[in-house]
Amino acid sequence: MLDLYHHGSSVCAAKVRWGMVEKNLEFNARYIDILKGEQFDPEYLKLNPKAVVPTLVHDGKVVTESTLILEYLDLVFPEKKLTPEDPMAYVRTRFWTKALDEYLHLACGTLTFASAHRHIIRKKLTEEALAEFLASTPADSVTKDWAGRKNQLVAFGFEAPGVAEMVQMHDEYLRKMNEDLQAHRWLASDEFGLADVSLTPYVNRIAMMGMSEWWENGRYPYLEDWWKRIQAWPSFKSSILDWCPEDLTNDLMTYGSKSWSEVKPILGIA
Ligand SMILES: N[C@@H](CCC(=O)N[C@@H](CS)C(=O)NCC(=O)O)C(=O)O
């Protein structure tokens, strides 16, 4: 039995969900509302002491870390593998999953919190509940300094330290995606695979926040073409978009679109 603890606007949960659907794996979806603080429930902390989603429980075995969950699933259920066999395609895939874990994930989390999540949690929580929510984040969470960063992002938005650098870092990786997609049809080779599944939620996040101009108008044409093909992929909508509740989808678009005017100058878009 496979249980996946996840959330509708979690990028790393989305990549695991999509991977499982692509691998034809059935799972019980266990929803953890990370914008209401359900990740701090003592029972959930026993599974995931960092208080983050996703967490996979496979026949009682607990696996955390989204990249490792996908690697685990490819080992345990090799019938339809997402990881390429070709050594260079494998290396290019690992380049992307490593870049996500080391850099891009924090850049995306920072952008999302500064643009939208800071407003969304304020709508959901009273001042008192918000203070408790912020105080509950463990010292070692999304990153070793996430608790402090989250506090600053909620308080100051784009004025919080380091936000511009994170937006620029996000841009650096989108530019690199565009380059790789010029060299081959999908991210790691001419075949769709784990790199595409893993990076999609990060591009989708920008689109859901009304910021697709980031790659449009000739800025990143190969990325734009890939994104169109991803959106047309049969399981994309049901695995990624449909899990995000309607109010959250609307809020991401509303607050994200308003924040685009803050992001554009950082990217040098007129
Ligand atoms: N390295 C972890 C990161 C997990 C993570 O950052 N999850 C976010 C959602 S994408 C989360 O649960 N955040 C909760 C919070 O900020 O309190 C993984 O890949 O699984």
The ligand as a Tripos MOL2 file, in Angstrom:
@<TRIPOS>MOLECULE
LIG
   20    19     1     0     0
SMALL
NO_CHARGES

@<TRIPOS>ATOM
      1 N1         13.7340   18.7200    0.4110 N.3       1 LIG1
      2 C1         12.3400   18.5090    0.6900 C.3       1 LIG1
      3 C2         11.6490   19.8500    0.7240 C.3       1 LIG1
      4 C3         10.1870   19.7260    1.0950 C.3       1 LIG1
      5 C4          9.5090   21.0860    1.1730 C.2       1 LIG1
      6 O1         10.1740   22.1250    1.1320 O.2       1 LIG1
      7 N2          8.1840   21.0600    1.2620 N.am      1 LIG1
      8 C5          7.4310   22.3150    1.3820 C.3       1 LIG1
      9 C6          6.3520   22.3860    0.3080 C.3       1 LIG1
     10 S1          7.0560   22.3050   -1.3260 S.3       1 LIG1
     11 C7          6.7520   22.3360    2.7350 C.2       1 LIG1
     12 O2          6.1960   21.3380    3.1490 O.2       1 LIG1
     13 N3          6.8040   23.4800    3.4370 N.am      1 LIG1
     14 C8          6.2050   23.5960    4.7190 C.3       1 LIG1
     15 C9          6.5530   24.9080    5.3910 C.2       1 LIG1
     16 O3          7.0860   25.8150    4.7400 O.co2     1 LIG1
     17 O4          6.2590   24.9920    6.5900 O.co2     1 LIG1
     18 C10        11.7280   17.5810   -0.3720 C.2       1 LIG1
     19 O5         12.1640   17.6530   -1.5260 O.co2     1 LIG1
     20 O6         10.8430   16.7820   -0.0330 O.co2     1 LIG1
@<TRIPOS>BOND
     1     1     2 1
     2     2     3 1
     3     2    18 1
     4     3     4 1
     5     4     5 1
     6     5     6 2
     7     5     7 1
     8     7     8 1
     9     8     9 1
    10     8    11 1
    11     9    10 1
    12    11    12 2
    13    11    13 1
    14    13    14 1
    15    14    15 1
    16    15    16 2
    17    15    17 1
    18    18    19 2
    19    18    20 1
@<TRIPOS>SUBSTRUCTURE
     1 LIG1         1 GROUP 0 **** ****
